[in-house]
Amino acid sequence: MTLVHILNFSIPIACILLIGAGLDKMCKPDVPKQEGKD
């Protein structure tokens, strides 16, 4: 695999993981009930 293939494969996965972790931290802190923001 070339560097381009590695980047094309890893960047989307990294973005998905970062977005998932970000949403997790945004949803969990002190908001037991989901109101207003999803």
Biotite code that builds the C-alpha atoms (Angstrom):
import biotite.structure as struc

atoms = struc.array([
    struc.Atom([0.000, 0.000, 0.000], chain_id="A", res_id=1, res_name="MET", atom_name="CA", element="C"),
    struc.Atom([1.175, 3.471, -0.833], chain_id="A", res_id=2, res_name="THR", atom_name="CA", element="C"),
    struc.Atom([0.963, 6.410, 1.529], chain_id="A", res_id=3, res_name="LEU", atom_name="CA", element="C"),
    struc.Atom([-2.099, 7.643, -0.368], chain_id="A", res_id=4, res_name="VAL", atom_name="CA", element="C"),
    struc.Atom([-3.906, 4.361, 0.166], chain_id="A", res_id=5, res_name="HIS", atom_name="CA", element="C"),
    struc.Atom([-3.018, 4.370, 3.854], chain_id="A", res_id=6, res_name="ILE", atom_name="CA", element="C"),
    struc.Atom([-4.284, 7.939, 4.249], chain_id="A", res_id=7, res_name="LEU", atom_name="CA", element="C"),
    struc.Atom([-7.464, 7.229, 2.286], chain_id="A", res_id=8, res_name="ASN", atom_name="CA", element="C"),
    struc.Atom([-8.102, 4.232, 4.534], chain_id="A", res_id=9, res_name="PHE", atom_name="CA", element="C"),
    struc.Atom([-7.183, 5.720, 7.904], chain_id="A", res_id=10, res_name="SER", atom_name="CA", element="C"),
    struc.Atom([-8.487, 9.291, 7.686], chain_id="A", res_id=11, res_name="ILE", atom_name="CA", element="C"),
    struc.Atom([-12.207, 8.377, 7.373], chain_id="A", res_id=12, res_name="PRO", atom_name="CA", element="C"),
    struc.Atom([-11.874, 5.880, 10.230], chain_id="A", res_id=13, res_name="ILE", atom_name="CA", element="C"),
    struc.Atom([-10.119, 8.480, 12.373], chain_id="A", res_id=14, res_name="ALA", atom_name="CA", element="C"),
    struc.Atom([-12.850, 11.020, 11.571], chain_id="A", res_id=15, res_name="CYS", atom_name="CA", element="C"),
    struc.Atom([-15.582, 8.544, 12.505], chain_id="A", res_id=16, res_name="ILE", atom_name="CA", element="C"),
    struc.Atom([-13.846, 7.718, 15.791], chain_id="A", res_id=17, res_name="LEU", atom_name="CA", element="C"),
    struc.Atom([-13.273, 11.391, 16.628], chain_id="A", res_id=18, res_name="LEU", atom_name="CA", element="C"),
    struc.Atom([-16.872, 12.325, 15.806], chain_id="A", res_id=19, res_name="ILE", atom_name="CA", element="C"),
    struc.Atom([-18.173, 9.392, 17.838], chain_id="A", res_id=20, res_name="GLY", atom_name="CA", element="C"),
    struc.Atom([-15.998, 10.288, 20.824], chain_id="A", res_id=21, res_name="ALA", atom_name="CA", element="C"),
    struc.Atom([-16.972, 13.951, 20.537], chain_id="A", res_id=22, res_name="GLY", atom_name="CA", element="C"),
    struc.Atom([-20.682, 13.157, 20.459], chain_id="A", res_id=23, res_name="LEU", atom_name="CA", element="C"),
    struc.Atom([-20.201, 10.782, 23.383], chain_id="A", res_id=24, res_name="ASP", atom_name="CA", element="C"),
    struc.Atom([-18.556, 13.483, 25.500], chain_id="A", res_id=25, res_name="LYS", atom_name="CA", element="C"),
    struc.Atom([-21.108, 16.104, 24.433], chain_id="A", res_id=26, res_name="MET", atom_name="CA", element="C"),
    struc.Atom([-24.096, 13.901, 25.241], chain_id="A", res_id=27, res_name="CYS", atom_name="CA", element="C"),
    struc.Atom([-22.903, 12.392, 28.523], chain_id="A", res_id=28, res_name="LYS", atom_name="CA", element="C"),
    struc.Atom([-21.407, 15.108, 30.800], chain_id="A", res_id=29, res_name="PRO", atom_name="CA", element="C"),
    struc.Atom([-24.334, 16.263, 32.945], chain_id="A", res_id=30, res_name="ASP", atom_name="CA", element="C"),
    struc.Atom([-27.304, 15.765, 30.639], chain_id="A", res_id=31, res_name="VAL", atom_name="CA", element="C"),
    struc.Atom([-29.109, 12.601, 31.754], chain_id="A", res_id=32, res_name="PRO", atom_name="CA", element="C"),
    struc.Atom([-32.247, 13.628, 29.860], chain_id="A", res_id=33, res_name="LYS", atom_name="CA", element="C"),
    struc.Atom([-31.966, 14.630, 26.207], chain_id="A", res_id=34, res_name="GLN", atom_name="CA", element="C"),
    struc.Atom([-33.748, 17.944, 25.748], chain_id="A", res_id=35, res_name="GLU", atom_name="CA", element="C"),
    struc.Atom([-32.986, 20.678, 23.251], chain_id="A", res_id=36, res_name="GLY", atom_name="CA", element="C"),
    struc.Atom([-29.892, 19.223, 21.632], chain_id="A", res_id=37, res_name="LYS", atom_name="CA", element="C"),
    struc.Atom([-29.834, 15.719, 20.234], chain_id="A", res_id=38, res_name="ASP", atom_name="CA", element="C"),
])
